[in-house]
Amino acid sequence: MSQELNATRQYLERHHGGDGKKAADRTVTTHERNHDNEFMAFWHAHLPSSEQLHIADLGCGPALFLRDLAKEHPDYRLSGVEIAPYMLERIEALPANLDIRVADLNAPGEQLFAPHSLDVCLANQLIHELHQPLMLFRAIRHWLKPGGVLILTDMVRQPIRPWLEHKFPDTDFASATLSAAVMHDSFRDYFEHNRYTADDLCEMLELCGLQVVDRVSLRSGRASRIAARNPQP
């Protein structure tokens, strides 16, 4: 294993609270919420019209969404990309039309998929986990067919006050006994989960040559869902 891959795995485990099993369990229990009717409506609105799509779920976790797609669409070719061992361990026996690839999406390399081979890329709650997304956005532009689509859902930057009040309910910060270690971990968590505004994400996608075609605000502005297309030549 490369030093970079191992370092990313260590970072992700810390980002996930230091407990990989718990993080994998949470991914399973939140699967339906993260792929609810609103998600599916957005997904189908931007899915290319073909019976034989190649779809890649980037940061696929236990690959639950891909398994659902594999059952419903046996003619699709499906690929998941994941790096965390505790997520990979939760992936069950794969159907014939689904493969899993291990890669660090901070610097995936254009060779992870063949040029212009993908119809759709999905990045669901992935981008905030990356150190920076530009290398991935560049690679996605390389992987997508002309007219292919990226569907991205992620948390976006929110003001610090409501976040602190949610994290520490009924706390008087002026007089309460506070732990510096807890505050340090909490602020690190805040900055890791509130990296970019929705405008930031759209502008980075456009800088990498993708065309933003749709965008909706979620969870009272705390998250955003974006569809971006690889333009036709």
ROBA-647723 format. One record per residue (C-alpha): chain; x, y, z; residue in three letters. Coordinates in pm, 1 decimal. Layout:
REM ROBA-647723
- chain  east  north  up  resn
- A  X  Y  Z  Ala
...
//
This chain:
REM ROBA-647723
- chain  east  north  up  resn
- A  0.0  0.0  0.0  Met
- A  132.3  344.4  -91.1  Ser
- A  202.6  598.1  181.3  Gln
- A  -52.5  834.9  24.7  Glu
- A  -327.1  570.4  26.7  Leu
- A  -253.6  477.5  386.7  Asn
- A  -246.6  843.6  493.9  Ala
- A  -586.4  904.4  335.0  Thr
- A  -729.2  599.1  509.0  Arg
- A  -602.2  724.6  844.7  Gln
- A  -745.4  1070.0  777.3  Tyr
- A  -1086.0  928.3  683.9  Leu
- A  -1104.8  712.4  992.9  Glu
- A  -1033.1  1014.9  1210.3  Arg
- A  -1280.0  1222.4  1006.4  His
- A  -1539.8  950.6  1072.6  His
- A  -1491.2  980.9  1448.0  Gly
- A  -1213.0  725.1  1489.3  Gly
- A  -1453.7  431.3  1470.8  Asp
- A  -1474.6  277.8  1124.5  Gly
- A  -1738.0  19.8  1216.7  Lys
- A  -1964.6  287.9  1358.5  Lys
- A  -1914.9  499.3  1045.5  Ala
- A  -2005.1  205.3  821.1  Ala
- A  -2312.7  132.6  1034.1  Asp
- A  -2419.5  497.4  1005.8  Arg
- A  -2377.8  485.9  627.6  Thr
- A  -2611.7  186.4  615.0  Val
- A  -2872.7  342.3  844.1  Thr
- A  -2872.1  674.7  653.9  Thr
- A  -2882.8  511.2  310.9  His
- A  -3255.5  564.6  259.9  Glu
- A  -3240.3  928.7  374.6  Arg
- A  -2951.8  1003.7  138.2  Asn
- A  -3133.6  833.6  -151.6  His
- A  -3487.4  947.6  -75.8  Asp
- A  -3764.6  1039.9  -320.8  Asn
- A  -3618.9  1387.8  -377.9  Glu
- A  -3279.4  1238.2  -461.4  Phe
- A  -3434.7  982.9  -696.7  Met
- A  -3640.7  1251.0  -873.0  Ala
- A  -3325.4  1458.9  -931.0  Phe
- A  -3136.5  1147.7  -1038.2  Trp
- A  -3394.6  1045.3  -1297.9  His
- A  -3432.9  1404.2  -1421.8  Ala
- A  -3064.9  1412.7  -1524.6  His
- A  -2996.9  1047.4  -1610.1  Leu
- A  -2910.3  1003.9  -1979.1  Pro
- A  -3175.4  816.7  -2174.2  Ser
- A  -3014.8  482.5  -2250.8  Ser
- A  -3071.8  124.3  -2144.9  Glu
- A  -2697.3  50.7  -2122.9  Gln
- A  -2534.0  312.1  -1903.2  Leu
- A  -2194.0  291.8  -1732.7  His
- A  -2235.7  455.8  -1390.5  Ile
- A  -1962.2  515.8  -1132.2  Ala
- A  -2044.0  585.6  -766.2  Asp
- A  -1742.2  771.3  -626.8  Leu
- A  -1699.2  705.9  -255.2  Gly
- A  -1959.6  431.3  -275.6  Cys
- A  -1926.2  309.8  85.2  Gly
- A  -2089.7  -34.7  119.2  Pro
- A  -2224.7  2.2  -239.5  Ala
- A  -2590.7  -14.9  -137.1  Leu
- A  -2708.9  225.1  -407.9  Phe
- A  -2515.3  36.2  -673.6  Leu
- A  -2663.8  -294.3  -561.4  Arg
- A  -3012.1  -145.3  -592.2  Asp
- A  -2930.4  -22.7  -943.0  Leu
- A  -2782.0  -360.0  -1038.3  Ala
- A  -3105.4  -537.3  -947.8  Lys
- A  -3327.2  -289.0  -1131.2  Glu
- A  -3105.5  -249.2  -1437.8  His
- A  -2912.3  -566.7  -1523.3  Pro
- A  -2798.5  -407.0  -1850.2  Asp
- A  -2619.8  -122.3  -1671.7  Tyr
- A  -2246.8  -145.3  -1611.7  Arg
- A  -2178.8  -25.8  -1257.8  Leu
- A  -1854.6  65.5  -1081.1  Ser
- A  -1793.2  173.3  -723.8  Gly
- A  -1481.4  350.7  -597.9  Val
- A  -1395.9  328.2  -228.0  Glu
- A  -1085.3  344.0  -9.6  Ile
- A  -1195.7  292.5  352.7  Ala
- A  -1140.6  -70.0  464.5  Pro
- A  -1440.3  -60.5  699.6  Tyr
- A  -1664.2  33.2  405.4  Met
- A  -1510.0  -225.2  173.0  Leu
- A  -1562.8  -494.9  436.7  Glu
- A  -1938.4  -428.0  431.1  Arg
- A  -1972.5  -491.1  58.4  Ile
- A  -2150.5  -821.4  -1.1  Glu
- A  -2113.6  -1057.1  -296.8  Ala
- A  -2124.9  -851.5  -614.1  Leu
- A  -2372.3  -901.6  -898.7  Pro
- A  -2218.1  -964.7  -1239.3  Ala
- A  -2265.8  -607.6  -1361.1  Asn
- A  -2096.5  -439.2  -1061.9  Leu
- A  -1724.6  -397.7  -986.3  Asp
- A  -1544.9  -220.0  -700.8  Ile
- A  -1220.5  -26.8  -745.0  Arg
- A  -992.5  96.2  -464.9  Val
- A  -849.2  443.8  -517.4  Ala
- A  -769.6  768.9  -341.1  Asp
- A  -1008.8  1023.1  -494.0  Leu
- A  -789.5  1312.7  -378.2  Asn
- A  -566.9  1219.2  -672.9  Ala
- A  -746.1  943.1  -862.5  Pro
- A  -544.9  954.4  -1183.1  Gly
- A  -722.8  968.1  -1515.4  Glu
- A  -643.7  599.3  -1573.3  Gln
- A  -898.2  483.0  -1311.0  Leu
- A  -1155.8  481.4  -1592.1  Phe
- A  -1098.3  491.8  -1966.1  Ala
- A  -1138.6  831.1  -2134.8  Pro
- A  -1500.9  915.4  -2218.5  His
- A  -1624.9  580.8  -2087.3  Ser
- A  -1874.7  690.0  -1820.0  Leu
- A  -2229.0  811.7  -1869.3  Asp
- A  -2283.8  918.6  -1508.0  Val
- A  -2067.4  988.6  -1203.0  Cys
- A  -2226.0  1011.3  -858.4  Leu
- A  -2056.1  1186.9  -566.5  Ala
- A  -2291.1  1158.5  -268.7  Asn
- A  -2150.8  1310.2  53.5  Gln
- A  -1798.0  1270.9  -82.9  Leu
- A  -1653.2  1612.2  -167.2  Ile
- A  -1625.9  1739.3  192.2  His
- A  -1409.4  1433.9  272.9  Glu
- A  -1144.3  1526.1  16.3  Leu
- A  -846.7  1748.9  90.8  His
- A  -931.1  1928.7  -234.6  Gln
- A  -1173.2  1834.9  -517.0  Pro
- A  -1003.8  1986.5  -822.9  Leu
- A  -805.9  1675.3  -916.2  Met
- A  -1124.4  1468.1  -901.8  Leu
- A  -1330.2  1720.2  -1101.1  Phe
- A  -1058.9  1724.0  -1370.2  Arg
- A  -1060.3  1344.2  -1381.7  Ala
- A  -1440.9  1331.4  -1402.2  Ile
- A  -1431.0  1561.2  -1704.7  Arg
- A  -1184.9  1314.6  -1861.1  His
- A  -1396.4  1006.8  -1774.0  Trp
- A  -1740.2  1132.4  -1877.6  Leu
- A  -1863.5  1091.3  -2229.7  Lys
- A  -1962.5  1414.8  -2404.0  Pro
- A  -2304.3  1487.1  -2255.5  Gly
- A  -2231.0  1266.5  -1954.3  Gly
- A  -2344.1  1389.7  -1613.2  Val
- A  -2202.5  1430.3  -1263.0  Leu
- A  -2461.7  1429.7  -983.6  Ile
- A  -2319.2  1569.9  -662.1  Leu
- A  -2478.5  1602.6  -319.3  Thr
- A  -2286.4  1743.1  -24.8  Asp
- A  -2294.4  1958.2  282.7  Met
- A  -2213.6  2323.9  225.2  Val
- A  -2085.3  2596.6  450.7  Arg
- A  -2321.2  2712.8  723.7  Gln
- A  -2278.5  2991.0  982.3  Pro
- A  -2084.6  2891.4  1292.7  Ile
- A  -2346.5  2999.0  1548.0  Arg
- A  -2630.1  2758.0  1452.5  Pro
- A  -2375.0  2480.2  1414.8  Trp
- A  -2236.9  2541.5  1766.7  Leu
- A  -2586.8  2567.1  1911.2  Glu
- A  -2677.5  2235.5  1749.0  His
- A  -2352.2  2070.9  1860.9  Lys
- A  -2376.0  2204.4  2218.4  Phe
- A  -2744.1  2259.6  2296.6  Pro
- A  -2831.5  2476.4  2599.0  Asp
- A  -2466.7  2576.0  2649.5  Thr
- A  -2375.1  2922.7  2775.0  Asp
- A  -2033.6  2961.6  2615.1  Phe
- A  -1958.5  3264.1  2832.4  Ala
- A  -1982.8  3074.2  3162.1  Ser
- A  -1988.2  2697.1  3094.9  Ala
- A  -1687.1  2480.2  3174.8  Thr
- A  -1538.2  2395.0  2836.7  Leu
- A  -1272.2  2143.1  2738.8  Ser
- A  -1005.7  2277.0  2505.0  Ala
- A  -961.5  1928.6  2357.1  Ala
- A  -1334.1  1895.6  2286.7  Val
- A  -1342.5  2244.2  2133.9  Met
- A  -1041.3  2162.0  1916.5  His
- A  -1205.5  1844.4  1784.7  Asp
- A  -1537.0  2023.3  1734.7  Ser
- A  -1390.5  2307.8  1531.7  Phe
- A  -1186.8  2064.3  1323.1  Arg
- A  -1512.6  1879.2  1257.9  Asp
- A  -1683.4  2205.6  1163.6  Tyr
- A  -1420.0  2303.3  908.8  Phe
- A  -1407.9  1953.6  758.4  Glu
- A  -1787.0  1946.5  712.2  His
- A  -1829.8  2309.8  603.1  Asn
- A  -1551.9  2355.1  350.3  Arg
- A  -1733.2  2515.3  56.5  Tyr
- A  -2040.0  2715.7  -33.1  Thr
- A  -2267.2  2589.6  -310.5  Ala
- A  -2126.4  2870.4  -526.5  Asp
- A  -1773.3  2744.1  -454.6  Asp
- A  -1864.2  2394.8  -574.4  Leu
- A  -2025.6  2524.8  -892.9  Cys
- A  -1733.3  2752.3  -971.0  Glu
- A  -1478.5  2473.1  -921.5  Met
- A  -1680.0  2244.8  -1149.5  Leu
- A  -1689.3  2514.7  -1415.8  Glu
- A  -1316.9  2586.6  -1378.4  Leu
- A  -1257.5  2217.5  -1458.2  Cys
- A  -1464.6  2237.9  -1776.4  Gly
- A  -1797.4  2099.5  -1653.3  Leu
- A  -2124.5  2283.7  -1714.4  Gln
- A  -2359.1  2322.6  -1414.9  Val
- A  -2712.5  2251.8  -1539.2  Val
- A  -2911.0  2226.9  -1215.1  Asp
- A  -2874.2  2306.9  -847.1  Arg
- A  -3107.4  2275.1  -549.3  Val
- A  -3068.1  2372.6  -184.4  Ser
- A  -3127.0  2105.4  80.6  Leu
- A  -3173.1  2090.3  458.6  Arg
- A  -3246.0  2461.5  503.4  Ser
- A  -2935.2  2556.6  308.1  Gly
- A  -2697.4  2320.2  487.5  Arg
- A  -2651.0  2100.6  178.0  Ala
- A  -2671.0  2129.6  -198.4  Ser
- A  -2742.1  1897.8  -490.6  Arg
- A  -2582.9  1980.3  -824.3  Ile
- A  -2595.9  1832.3  -1173.5  Ala
- A  -2306.5  1915.2  -1405.8  Ala
- A  -2257.5  1799.7  -1762.5  Arg
- A  -1950.1  1733.8  -1973.4  Asn
- A  -2028.8  1963.9  -2266.1  Pro
- A  -2077.8  1828.7  -2615.5  Gln
- A  -1792.6  1928.4  -2849.3  Pro
//
